[in-house]
Amino acid sequence: MTRRERATAFGPATVGNAAVGFDILGFATDSVGDRVTVRRIDDPTVEIGEISGVVDELPREASKNTATVGLLKIIEDFELSFGFRVDIEKGIDLGSGMGGSAASAVAAVVAAAALIDREFTASELFGYALAGEAVASGAAHGDNVAPCLLGGLTLIRSLVPMEVIQVPVPSSICCVLVKPEIRVDTREARELIPEAFDLPTIVGQTTNLSGFIAGCYRGDLELIGASLKDILIEPHRAPLIKGFSQVRSEALSAGALGCSISGSGPSVFAWCDGEEDGRKVEEAMIQAFADEGVGARGWTAPVNQRGAYLVDRK
C-alpha cells in the first residue's frame, strides 16, 4: 500500500450561536472557508510552512497556532514516529465572526488524519480541532467546530464526551452573511457578557431557542422567524458593530426571517426563504452599513450540509 504523503482539506465558514444558542448552536455556510495542506515529515513535530490568502500573519509557533495545536496532540497521543508540515490558505479574515479559527483547526486535523494509518471517529477529530479553537478564543466551545466538521445546523449537548445533535434545516433556507470592515476580537467580545442574567431574560431566550429548534424540525418558517431573536447576548455585543441596529432593521424590512450577529461579530447573518430574498437582504444590509460609513462584503448561500472535506490526498 502506497504511503500517503500529503493531504489538503477545506473547512467552511460557520455562524456560531445562531443568535439563540450561545456556545451550543451553530451552522456551516457554503460561502467561504480555509484550506489547509498537511505533509508528512520525518521528525515527530509540527512545522508551519506557507501562510497565504486573506491573512498572511499568523503565529509561527505550533503550540500557539489554531491549525497546529491539534496536530501536536495527535502526535503525542498516538506516539507517531513522524510529524507534519502545515500550509494554511486563509479564506476567512481574522476577527470576522465567521469561524476562521475553527475552519483552520478542523481542516488541519481532517488533512492530518488522512495521513495516518487508522480510522478517526468524528468524536476524535472534534476533540483535536477543539483544542485549536481554544487557543484562538481562550475557551473551548464547539458551536463553530461542530458545524464546520459535520456540516449543517448543530446543537452541542456535551463537549466531553462529544454529543452533537444535527438539526434539520428547511430546504428553502438561504443564509446571508455580511462582513463589515471592522474587526472584533473574540476574547474582547466574550468579556462584555455579564456573569449573570435576570430570570425573565433567561426565560425569553429559552423560549426563542425552543421555538427556533421546533421550527426547524417542523419546517415552519413563520415560527423560525418569530424565534430567531437574541435577547441574551446581542444587546451587549451590538455596540461593537457600528450600524448594527440599522443593518438588522433593513434586513428584516427586505424580507429576512431573522437577523443577528454571527459569532462574536462583526459579521452579521440573516436567514431568508430562498436565494431571491437572500440577494435582496444582502444588498439591503451592505447598503445599511454604507449609510453608516462602513464598507462591507456579503455572501448569499445555502446552509452547508457537507462540512469539512478532503480536497486531495497523495
N, C-alpha and C positions, 0 to 999 in steps of 0.2 A: 504494500500500500504506500503510495507517494505521500510524503510528509507535507503538510500544509505550511507554507512559509509566510503567507500574507493574507489578510482579510480586511475588507472595508465594510463598515456598517453605517446606516443612516438612522439618525434619531430625530423624529419630528418635533416641532414646536408644540407646546402644551399650554393650556389655560388652567392654572391652579385655582383652587377654591370653588370655581364655577359659581361665584357670587354667594351661594347659600351654604357651602360646605367647607368652611375654613379648615385647611390642613387635612381634610378627609375626602374631598371630591375634586376631580379634575378630568379634563378630556384632551385628546390629541386633535391636532388640526392638519389638514392637507395643504398648508400654506408653505412654510419654510422649515429648515432643520439644519442639523450639523452632520458632517461626515467625518468619521474617524478611521484612519488606516493603521492597523497594528501589524508589525512584522516581528518574527522570532529573531532573537539574538542569543548568542552563546551564554552570556552571563545572566544569572538569575536576578536581574534587576530591571528597572524601567527607565528608559531614556525618552526624553521629549524631543522630537525632531522638528519638522516644519509646522509653523502655525500660520494659517492663511485665512482668507475670507474677509468678513466684515470686522474681524478683530485680529490684530497681529501681535498684541502684547498680552501674554498670559504667564502665570507663574511657571518658571522653568524647572522648579524642584518638584519631583514626582509626588512627594508627600503633601504638597500644597496645591496641586492641580486637580480639579474635579474629575478630569478624564482619566487620571492615572492612579488615584488613591485605591480604587477597587482592584486594579491590576496588581498592585503591591500586595494586597491581601490575598489574592488568588495564588500568587507565587508562594506566599508564606503558608497558606492553608494546605496546599497540595504538594508542598515541598518540591516545586518544579526545578529541574536542572537547567532550565533556560529562562530567558526573560523576554521583554518586549520593547520595541521602539515604536513610538506613537506619533503619528502626524495628525494634526487637527485642522479641519477646514470648517470654520465657523460661518453658519448661515444666519445665526441669531445673535444680535447685539448683546453685550453685557448690560445688566441692569435694565432689561427691557420688559420684564414681567412675562416673558414668553417661554420660560422653562429652558433657557440656554444651558444652564449648568446640568440639568437633568439630561438634556439631549446628548451632551458630550459624554457624560458618565455612562449612560445606557449604551450609546453607540460603541464606546470603548470596550465595555465588558462583553457585548454581543460579538464584536470582532475578535477579541482575545479568546473567548470560549470556542470559537471555530478553529482555533489553532491547537487546542488541547484534545487529546485522545480520550474523551469521556463526554457523556451527555449531561448537560447542566439543566436543572429544573428552573422553572420560572422563578420560584422562590429563592434559589441561589443567586440568580442573576439580579434579582430585585435587591437582595441584601448587599451585594458588591456595589451596585450602582448607588444605592442609598448612602453608602459610606462617602462616595464622592460628592453627592448632593450636600451632605452635612458640612463638608469643608467650605462650600460656597456660601451657604446661608447661615451657618452657625447652629443649625438644628436639623435633626433627622426627621424630615416629613416627606411622605410619599405621594402627595397629590399631583406632583409633576412626573415623578419617576414611574409610577404605576401606569398611567395612560401612555407615556412615551414607550414603555416596554411592551405593553399588552394591546394598546390601541383602544379607541372608543372612550366612553364615559365610565370612569371607575370610582368606586366607593371603597375607601380604606377602612376596614373594620379592625384590623390589627397589623402592626408593623412586624412584630416578632412574637409568634411566627406570622409569616405573611398570610393575611386573609383579605383578599381583594374581590369585590363583587363587581362584575361588569354589568352596567345598567344599560338597557336598550335605549337607543335614540331614534325618534321618529325619522323615517327615511327622507322626509322633505326638509329637515332642519339643515340650515346653512349657517356657518359661523363667519362673522365679520370680525376681523382683528385689525385694530388701528394702533400704530406705534407713533406717538408724538416725539419730537426732537427734544426729549427731556430724559434724564437718567435718574432712576430711583434705586438706591441701594437696598437690597433685601433686608439686611440687618437693621438699617435705619427704619424701614417701614414696619418691621416687627416691634421695634422699641416704642412705636406710637400706640400700640394696642394696650388698653388698660388691663390690669391684672384681674379686675372683677367687673361684672356687668349686673345691672338690676334685673330682677326676675321677669318683668314684662318684656324686656328686650330679648331675653333668652327664649321665652315662650314664643314671641313673634318670629324669631329666626328659625326656631324648631318647626314652627308651622309652615314657614316658607320652604324649608328643606324637605319636609314630608310631602308637601304639595308638589314640589318640583319632581321628586322621585316618582310619586304616584302618577304624575302627568306623563313622565317618560314611559312608564310601563303601560299605561293606558293609551298612549298615543294622543293625548288630549292637549293640543297646542294652547287652548284657552287657559287651561289650568297651569301649564308651564309658564305662560306669560304672566299670569296673576301671581305666581310664586317666585319668579326669578328676580328677587329683590333682597339686597343685602342691607339689613338694618343693624348689623353687629359690627362689622369691620370697616365697611366702606366709608362711613362718616368720619372715621379717624384718619384714613389714608387719602381721602379725596383732596384735602388741601395741598398735597404734594404734586398734584396734577393740575396745572393751570388750565382753566376752561372746562374741567371735567363735568360740572353740573350742566353746562350748556350743551356739551357733546352728548351727554346722556339724554337730555331733553330732545335734542334734534334727532337722535337715533330712534327714539320712541315715536316721535311725530312722523318719521319717514317709514314707519311700519315694523320696527323691531319688536319682537316678543318681549325682550328684556335686554338690559344693557348694564354692565358693571365693570369693575377693574379686573384686569387679567393678572392673577397672582398678586404680587406686591406692587404692580404698576411699573412704569407709567402707561403701558399699553391698556387699551380698553377693548372689551369684546361685546358683541351683541349676537343673539340668536334670532334667526329670521326664518320665515316659512318660504323656502325656495331661493334660488340664486338671483332671480329678478329683483325680489325685495332686498336681498342682500346687497346687490350693487347700489341700489338707491340709498340704503342705510350707510354703506361705506362712504359714498360721496358726501352725504349729509354730515357725517362725523368728521371727515377731513376738513370740510368747509367750516365747521364749528370751531375746530382747532385754529384754522387760519384766521378766523374772525377775532381770535384771542392773540394773534401774533405768533402762533406756534405752528411750525411745519409738521407734517405727519405723512406717514406712508400706510397704506392699507392692503389687506388681503381678504378675499371672499372665497371660501372653500367649504366643502362638506367636512363633517367630523371624520377624522382619520380612524378607520376601523382596523388597520393593519398593525400599527405600532412600528417599533424598530425592526429593521431587516438588513440582511447581508446584501451589499451591492455587488461584490465579487469576492472570490476566495480562490487563492492559487497556492 
